[in-house]
Amino acid sequence: MPDKKIRRYALIALIVAVGLGVWGEVSRVLARSALGRETAESAIPTVATVTAERSTLGEELVLPGAVQAYIEAPIYARTSGYLKAWQTDIGTPVTKGQLLAEIETPEVDQQLSQARADLATARANETLSNSTNLRWQGLLSTESVSKQDAEEKSGDAAAKKAAAESAAANVARLRDLESFKRVVAPFSGVITARNTDIGALINAGQSTGTELFRIADTRRLRIYVGVPESFAAVTRPGLEAELRFAERPNGRFVAKTVRTSNALDPILRTLQVELELDNAKGEIFPGAYAEVHFKIPASAETLRLPANTVLFRAAGLQVATLDADHRVKLKSIVQGRDFGNTIEVLSGLEPNEVVVLNPPDSITNGEQVRIATPAAAPAKDNGKS
């Protein structure tokens, strides 16, 4: 009897040991399988994505601008002498033809008097030569003089006439030169500089002297801007821009593009653009610095992507797109304008395609990825505790 009990207990112990062994082995297999699944799942990279879309918003391009008067010119003397008087100072509005200054020109006055006397002599000689020629032509008809003598008198009359015309031209030249003693405004504007004073020596010789005045028409202003090459094609006459000035932080000034150079600077790779601003109130001064805000219209044929979606590969610029099974498909793109945080995609991508943000350099075609779940928006604090 005791032997049977011993055998029964031994059998039970054996069964329990075998069961424990089987359970342990199954647990290890299940754990190994779970670990393999977990490892495989953790090997799948998790990525954030963005959808390629056409942007309906334009782009604001901010560039520095140089403000100039619509017309500005230095005023020089055209005759030599001493400044007798000046009539206008800086800041004085003037009209076209208004007297600015007078120059005393005694030498030119004497030269004009001498030229007039020479003209009178030349005309007297011309009159005498003409009358002599007429008499000799009459004598020639009666064969009282030789033909050669008559031709000499005719030639002398022609020479005296030419001398009289030369003297008349010299008088006209000196008369015009004397008229330059009155320095007048060539157009309506404002005197912005006066660089002379009474008694100053005025030299109008072959070398250009010091400018007497500077005049500017500030009723309209020109603003010159250098537009980068990537925006040159969309910057055309008629495009409006908002101007901002440090001295007028609350002012809003709208200028319009009137012309472009139609050529890029070979060194700076910029397009010179001229804008025009109505300044009838005189609020803006020439020479000011302007911050020019262009509103670049959006293009209906291009897509926008964040700049951190681009991969720089040997094949060129690429982006990593995802198909319905979340598998990667690399696509080559043609980039347009660079807006800093975003870029313009001209071709290689279709609207509504899912693109990977910040793709790793090791990403490859056909790779399985997991799309990250967007973070929930933080709850708004309504003031209740």
Legacy VTK file of the C-alpha trace (Angstrom):
# vtk DataFile Version 3.0
C-alpha trace
ASCII
DATASET POLYDATA
POINTS 385 float
0.000 0.000 0.000
2.678 2.499 0.800
4.396 1.669 -2.512
1.261 2.611 -4.453
1.071 5.958 -2.706
4.696 6.584 -3.404
4.220 5.784 -7.074
1.125 7.991 -7.237
2.942 10.913 -5.668
5.873 10.396 -7.978
3.560 10.373 -11.019
1.863 13.535 -9.858
5.208 15.193 -9.295
6.331 14.121 -12.768
3.178 15.480 -14.354
3.587 18.763 -12.479
7.232 19.035 -13.542
6.384 18.305 -17.164
3.572 20.858 -17.031
5.855 23.443 -15.539
8.450 22.729 -18.186
5.910 23.004 -21.008
4.457 26.198 -19.552
7.926 27.732 -19.205
8.834 26.836 -22.786
5.549 28.235 -24.124
6.066 31.424 -22.105
9.558 31.839 -23.535
8.259 31.291 -27.094
5.458 33.779 -26.574
7.828 36.315 -25.014
10.316 35.853 -27.863
7.510 36.314 -30.403
6.238 39.435 -28.635
9.750 40.837 -28.467
10.201 40.198 -32.185
6.965 41.949 -32.988
7.861 44.858 -30.727
11.336 45.121 -32.277
9.889 45.014 -35.797
7.346 47.688 -34.896
9.935 49.898 -33.237
12.126 49.615 -36.358
9.402 51.324 -38.410
10.207 55.070 -38.286
7.503 57.488 -37.202
7.298 60.608 -39.364
5.333 63.836 -39.474
3.700 64.751 -42.767
2.325 67.700 -44.649
0.013 67.889 -47.668
1.177 69.683 -50.810
-1.353 72.395 -51.643
-1.686 75.366 -53.923
-1.409 78.579 -51.957
-3.927 81.341 -52.640
-1.932 83.807 -50.562
0.556 86.128 -52.150
4.036 86.772 -50.863
5.297 89.967 -49.252
8.733 90.975 -50.452
10.487 93.594 -48.296
13.437 95.445 -49.831
15.362 98.684 -49.154
14.622 101.604 -51.454
16.386 104.881 -52.280
14.201 107.978 -52.617
15.105 110.612 -55.201
13.429 113.748 -56.489
11.568 113.309 -59.748
13.857 115.933 -61.343
17.064 117.186 -59.719
19.830 119.214 -61.297
22.871 121.267 -60.285
22.957 124.844 -61.593
26.303 126.020 -63.005
27.367 129.374 -64.420
27.711 129.681 -68.209
29.714 132.912 -68.061
32.649 134.168 -65.987
32.638 137.080 -63.565
31.770 137.907 -59.967
28.484 137.123 -58.233
26.580 140.362 -57.993
23.554 139.116 -56.026
21.579 135.962 -55.223
17.818 135.949 -54.844
16.968 132.516 -53.432
18.287 130.408 -50.567
17.835 126.765 -49.550
14.232 125.672 -49.093
12.878 128.406 -51.373
10.193 127.251 -53.836
10.879 128.600 -57.327
9.114 128.517 -60.668
10.553 127.883 -64.102
12.436 130.962 -65.368
12.633 132.623 -61.941
15.824 134.615 -61.297
18.198 132.864 -58.882
21.301 135.058 -59.073
23.060 137.751 -61.134
26.690 137.699 -62.264
28.686 140.843 -63.007
30.546 140.304 -66.311
32.519 143.437 -67.315
34.808 141.539 -69.665
31.928 139.994 -71.567
30.216 143.388 -71.750
33.334 144.921 -73.319
33.701 142.025 -75.749
30.077 142.516 -76.813
30.627 146.251 -77.404
33.719 145.480 -79.476
31.855 142.806 -81.431
29.076 145.273 -82.239
31.620 147.818 -83.497
33.295 145.121 -85.634
29.870 144.229 -87.030
29.211 147.861 -87.969
32.589 148.048 -89.728
31.947 144.793 -91.555
28.531 145.939 -92.752
29.957 149.296 -93.937
32.641 147.457 -95.878
29.990 145.141 -97.289
27.872 148.098 -98.466
30.827 149.783 -100.130
31.951 146.552 -101.771
28.446 145.884 -103.093
28.164 149.354 -104.651
31.625 149.006 -106.202
30.686 145.623 -107.613
27.510 147.044 -109.180
29.468 149.846 -110.880
32.075 147.480 -112.247
29.402 145.130 -113.558
27.930 148.125 -115.424
31.321 149.046 -116.863
31.852 145.422 -117.881
28.690 145.504 -119.978
30.208 148.374 -122.007
33.572 146.630 -122.101
35.163 149.582 -120.281
36.950 147.246 -117.853
38.324 143.769 -118.157
36.308 140.764 -117.126
38.952 139.715 -114.568
38.818 143.093 -112.809
35.017 142.847 -112.620
35.241 139.317 -111.144
37.716 140.529 -108.519
35.226 143.199 -107.405
32.448 140.574 -107.285
34.609 138.241 -105.186
35.511 141.092 -102.836
31.812 141.852 -102.350
31.161 138.188 -101.477
34.079 138.163 -99.005
32.826 141.351 -97.336
29.371 139.803 -97.006
30.843 136.680 -95.359
32.863 138.860 -92.956
29.703 140.742 -92.001
27.849 137.477 -91.345
30.749 136.245 -89.189
30.697 139.454 -87.171
26.934 139.160 -86.720
27.344 135.572 -85.445
29.997 136.727 -82.972
27.638 139.418 -81.679
24.878 136.850 -81.243
27.272 134.528 -79.368
28.371 137.249 -76.972
24.787 138.430 -76.525
23.796 134.907 -75.484
26.845 134.679 -73.230
25.907 137.965 -71.596
22.367 136.718 -71.054
23.839 133.971 -68.873
24.689 136.604 -66.272
21.101 136.045 -65.148
20.980 132.569 -63.581
17.398 131.324 -63.789
15.601 128.141 -62.673
15.319 125.566 -65.501
12.156 124.060 -63.949
9.840 124.559 -60.994
11.015 123.074 -57.714
12.787 123.781 -54.440
16.326 125.074 -53.909
18.118 122.353 -51.936
21.643 123.825 -51.955
23.376 127.211 -52.385
27.145 127.044 -52.784
28.029 130.659 -53.578
27.806 134.152 -52.143
28.121 137.782 -53.185
31.557 138.623 -54.548
32.515 135.017 -55.280
34.595 134.495 -58.427
32.618 132.597 -61.040
34.683 130.567 -63.463
32.967 129.165 -66.555
36.074 128.080 -68.395
36.804 124.694 -69.932
36.842 122.984 -66.508
33.503 122.775 -64.739
33.316 125.170 -61.827
31.506 124.779 -58.525
27.745 124.426 -58.772
25.954 127.591 -57.685
22.626 126.034 -56.720
20.887 122.673 -56.698
17.212 122.497 -57.501
14.825 119.562 -57.087
11.229 118.952 -58.102
9.799 117.081 -55.079
6.134 117.081 -56.040
6.759 113.551 -57.296
9.432 111.157 -56.100
11.269 108.261 -57.683
12.036 105.201 -55.557
14.708 102.809 -56.837
14.778 99.199 -55.631
16.997 96.237 -56.516
14.703 93.185 -56.843
16.365 89.738 -56.544
16.551 87.571 -59.642
13.994 85.042 -58.340
11.308 87.773 -58.218
12.325 89.666 -61.360
9.830 87.893 -63.634
6.801 88.895 -61.524
7.888 92.503 -60.966
6.203 94.423 -63.763
4.985 97.997 -64.319
1.745 98.569 -62.448
2.710 96.489 -59.398
1.948 98.474 -56.240
4.089 98.614 -53.127
3.666 100.072 -49.667
6.424 102.389 -48.454
7.355 102.725 -44.812
9.616 105.420 -43.383
11.279 105.491 -39.984
10.411 109.166 -39.494
6.725 108.459 -40.206
5.953 105.128 -38.490
2.179 105.602 -38.741
2.147 106.818 -42.342
0.992 104.644 -45.225
2.343 105.582 -48.640
1.444 103.631 -51.758
3.749 103.810 -54.781
3.352 102.201 -58.176
5.991 100.508 -60.295
6.399 102.583 -63.473
9.352 100.866 -65.187
12.106 98.304 -64.809
15.538 98.050 -66.388
14.563 94.768 -68.134
18.082 93.533 -67.406
19.799 92.017 -64.376
22.882 93.525 -62.842
25.640 91.033 -63.787
27.307 91.394 -60.368
24.403 91.727 -57.927
21.912 89.675 -59.995
19.186 92.179 -59.240
16.627 93.989 -61.382
16.482 97.761 -60.979
12.884 98.824 -60.457
11.578 102.388 -60.412
8.462 103.341 -58.471
6.703 106.687 -58.453
5.157 108.357 -55.401
2.859 111.385 -55.327
4.419 113.849 -52.870
2.233 116.904 -53.452
2.082 117.569 -49.678
5.864 117.413 -49.372
5.754 114.831 -46.573
8.740 112.819 -47.830
12.187 114.271 -48.492
14.491 113.142 -51.312
17.392 111.056 -50.072
15.278 109.254 -47.466
15.564 105.522 -46.798
12.383 103.589 -47.578
11.294 100.098 -46.651
9.459 98.860 -49.748
6.818 96.144 -49.235
5.854 94.457 -52.499
2.719 92.310 -52.604
3.763 89.509 -54.951
0.657 87.779 -56.396
0.304 84.020 -55.903
0.780 81.715 -58.885
-2.060 79.287 -59.623
0.304 76.804 -61.275
2.723 76.119 -58.425
2.668 74.357 -55.065
4.118 75.430 -51.738
6.053 73.150 -49.365
7.938 73.770 -46.125
11.654 74.094 -46.756
12.401 71.207 -44.359
10.766 68.651 -46.669
13.568 68.771 -49.261
16.263 66.122 -49.596
19.530 67.086 -51.271
20.626 64.016 -53.225
22.996 63.337 -56.087
19.950 63.092 -58.352
18.954 66.628 -57.371
16.244 67.952 -55.087
13.803 65.271 -53.889
10.904 64.907 -51.493
9.640 61.743 -49.751
5.961 61.107 -50.481
3.729 58.384 -48.957
1.265 56.086 -50.692
-1.938 54.642 -49.221
0.065 51.877 -47.436
2.398 54.432 -45.839
5.330 53.405 -47.985
7.898 55.949 -49.140
8.180 57.059 -52.748
10.974 59.526 -53.529
10.157 62.141 -56.165
12.455 64.644 -57.880
11.137 68.215 -57.928
11.983 71.504 -59.641
12.209 74.349 -57.157
11.018 77.854 -57.955
11.292 80.806 -55.615
12.669 80.426 -52.103
10.532 82.222 -49.514
12.653 81.252 -46.516
10.369 78.953 -44.521
8.648 77.681 -47.650
9.646 76.975 -51.235
7.807 77.041 -54.525
7.569 73.705 -56.399
7.285 74.164 -60.149
7.002 70.495 -61.150
7.422 66.912 -59.921
4.628 66.961 -57.361
0.849 66.738 -57.545
-1.624 68.570 -55.283
-2.764 66.781 -52.101
0.210 64.408 -52.062
1.416 63.526 -48.556
5.032 64.626 -48.015
7.327 63.693 -45.109
8.575 66.504 -42.903
12.241 66.413 -41.875
12.948 63.123 -43.702
16.110 61.301 -42.518
18.984 61.105 -44.975
18.764 57.306 -44.889
15.154 57.149 -46.110
14.700 54.934 -49.193
12.060 54.011 -51.746
9.504 51.460 -50.493
10.379 51.952 -46.836
7.464 51.431 -44.425
6.807 54.346 -42.086
4.297 55.246 -39.437
2.522 58.615 -39.469
2.746 60.438 -36.167
-0.523 61.315 -34.487
-0.984 65.088 -34.337
-0.660 66.463 -30.835
-3.950 67.470 -29.269
-4.531 71.170 -28.931
-4.143 72.380 -25.332
-7.395 73.043 -23.511
-8.301 76.683 -23.167
-8.277 78.119 -19.687
-11.774 79.448 -18.973
-10.763 80.960 -15.680
-12.418 78.218 -13.546
-10.418 76.162 -11.112
LINES 1 386
385 0 1 2 3 4 5 6 7 8 9 10 11 12 13 14 15 16 17 18 19 20 21 22 23 24 25 26 27 28 29 30 31 32 33 34 35 36 37 38 39 40 41 42 43 44 45 46 47 48 49 50 51 52 53 54 55 56 57 58 59 60 61 62 63 64 65 66 67 68 69 70 71 72 73 74 75 76 77 78 79 80 81 82 83 84 85 86 87 88 89 90 91 92 93 94 95 96 97 98 99 100 101 102 103 104 105 106 107 108 109 110 111 112 113 114 115 116 117 118 119 120 121 122 123 124 125 126 127 128 129 130 131 132 133 134 135 136 137 138 139 140 141 142 143 144 145 146 147 148 149 150 151 152 153 154 155 156 157 158 159 160 161 162 163 164 165 166 167 168 169 170 171 172 173 174 175 176 177 178 179 180 181 182 183 184 185 186 187 188 189 190 191 192 193 194 195 196 197 198 199 200 201 202 203 204 205 206 207 208 209 210 211 212 213 214 215 216 217 218 219 220 221 222 223 224 225 226 227 228 229 230 231 232 233 234 235 236 237 238 239 240 241 242 243 244 245 246 247 248 249 250 251 252 253 254 255 256 257 258 259 260 261 262 263 264 265 266 267 268 269 270 271 272 273 274 275 276 277 278 279 280 281 282 283 284 285 286 287 288 289 290 291 292 293 294 295 296 297 298 299 300 301 302 303 304 305 306 307 308 309 310 311 312 313 314 315 316 317 318 319 320 321 322 323 324 325 326 327 328 329 330 331 332 333 334 335 336 337 338 339 340 341 342 343 344 345 346 347 348 349 350 351 352 353 354 355 356 357 358 359 360 361 362 363 364 365 366 367 368 369 370 371 372 373 374 375 376 377 378 379 380 381 382 383 384
